[in-house]
Amino acid sequence: MSFSSELRKESDVIFQGIFEHPFVEGLGTGELDKHAIMHYVKADFEYLNAFMNIYGLAIAKSSIRADMEYFYEKIGFVLNSEIHPHHNLCDVAGVGYDELQGYPLPPTADHYVSHMKTAAQQGSMGELLAALLPCPWTYLEIGNYLKNKYKPTIDHPFYEWITFYAKEDTASVTTELRERLDSWAKTVGEAEKDKARQAFIKSCQLEYAFWEMAYTLEEWPFTIEEVRLSGASS
């Protein structure tokens, strides 16, 4: 069994929890509160910006041009392709995409980004790949899960979102990252693989928490404005 297959098997309870999360099920039934959708898009826009930053750090860690080119191309995928499911969500919520950009990350999303950046900056290439992999992998499986369970047609409100993540070229992102992680795992010892394993599992946990964050409209206890006003009046 490949290293990435081991990681997927070990994390199955988290994947199943994600499939059953009410936000994900709402994508399948077509019934989601528009405020939850907007909260998700606000956070995911900034999260994907950070994801591209991590690809940039992967370029910095790379020693051969083929690897640099690979991560460069992945930045292009996020910039040019992953905006489509966001537009689908915005259309359903009845809000312009530009209106949901530039917001501070809620606590869970902020923690997720910090986790990925720590793995990228302080860890090995394997830890970096392991921290990134759960995002495309869970979305690929969510897309296929919803497509198979609900069999959405073109008139389904989230048809574009579901089919985007279930299609083959989106799946290739997961396949390529898995192959890179598996190749790395063959060259290192158990201690290094265990660090990557922990990075992968933590990202899986945070993927679940991200859906929960959106569904519950999670915010910081106090807004920046409240903090500033408090400081100014004291």
Residue pairs with C-beta under 8 A, 6 or more apart in sequence:
1 9
2 178
2 182
2 185
3 181
3 182
3 185
3 186
3 193
3 196
4 133
4 178
4 181
4 182
4 185
7 130
7 133
7 197
7 200
7 201
8 15
8 137
10 197
10 201
11 134
11 200
11 201
11 204
14 201
14 204
14 205
14 207
14 208
15 138
15 141
15 204
17 208
18 24
18 138
18 142
18 207
18 208
18 211
19 141
19 142
19 145
21 208
21 211
21 212
21 215
22 215
23 32
23 36
23 40
23 211
23 212
23 214
23 215
24 142
24 145
24 146
24 211
26 32
26 33
26 36
27 142
27 146
27 158
27 161
27 162
28 146
28 149
28 150
28 152
28 158
28 162
29 150
30 152
30 156
30 157
30 158
32 92
32 158
34 92
34 93
34 94
34 95
35 217
36 214
36 215
36 217
37 89
37 90
37 92
37 93
37 214
38 93
38 95
38 100
39 106
39 213
39 214
39 217
39 218
40 89
40 211
40 214
41 86
41 89
41 90
41 93
41 97
41 100
42 100
42 101
42 103
43 103
43 105
43 106
43 109
43 210
43 213
43 214
44 86
44 109
44 210
45 86
45 100
45 101
45 103
46 103
46 104
46 105
46 109
46 113
47 105
47 109
47 112
47 113
47 210
48 78
48 82
50 113
50 116
50 117
51 78
51 116
51 132
51 135
52 75
52 78
52 79
53 117
54 116
54 117
54 120
54 128
54 131
54 132
55 71
55 72
55 74
55 75
55 78
56 71
56 75
57 117
57 120
57 121
57 128
58 67
58 71
58 120
58 125
58 128
58 129
59 67
59 68
59 71
59 72
61 120
61 125
61 128
62 68
62 71
62 125
70 176
70 180
74 173
77 173
81 170
83 97
84 160
84 164
85 160
85 161
85 164
85 165
86 97
87 97
87 160
88 158
88 159
88 160
88 161
88 164
89 158
89 161
90 96
90 97
90 100
92 157
92 158
104 110
104 220
104 224
105 113
106 213
106 218
106 219
106 220
107 213
107 218
107 219
107 220
108 206
108 209
108 210
108 212
108 213
108 218
109 210
109 213
111 206
111 209
112 203
112 206
112 207
112 209
112 210
115 131
115 199
115 202
115 203
115 206
116 131
116 132
116 203
119 127
119 128
119 130
119 131
119 199
120 127
120 128
120 131
123 131
123 195
123 196
123 199
124 184
124 188
124 192
124 195
124 196
125 184
126 181
126 184
126 185
126 188
126 192
126 193
126 195
126 196
127 195
127 196
127 199
129 177
129 180
129 181
129 184
129 196
130 181
130 196
130 197
130 199
130 200
130 203
131 199
131 200
131 202
131 203
132 177
132 203
133 174
133 177
133 178
133 181
133 200
133 203
134 200
134 203
134 204
134 206
134 207
135 203
135 207
136 170
136 173
136 174
136 177
137 174
137 177
137 178
138 204
138 207
139 165
139 170
140 165
140 166
140 170
140 171
140 173
140 174
142 165
143 162
143 163
143 164
143 165
143 166
143 167
143 170
144 165
144 166
146 152
146 158
146 162
146 166
147 162
147 163
147 166
150 156
150 162
152 158
152 159
152 162
152 163
153 159
156 162
164 170
181 196
184 196
185 193
185 196
212 218
222 230
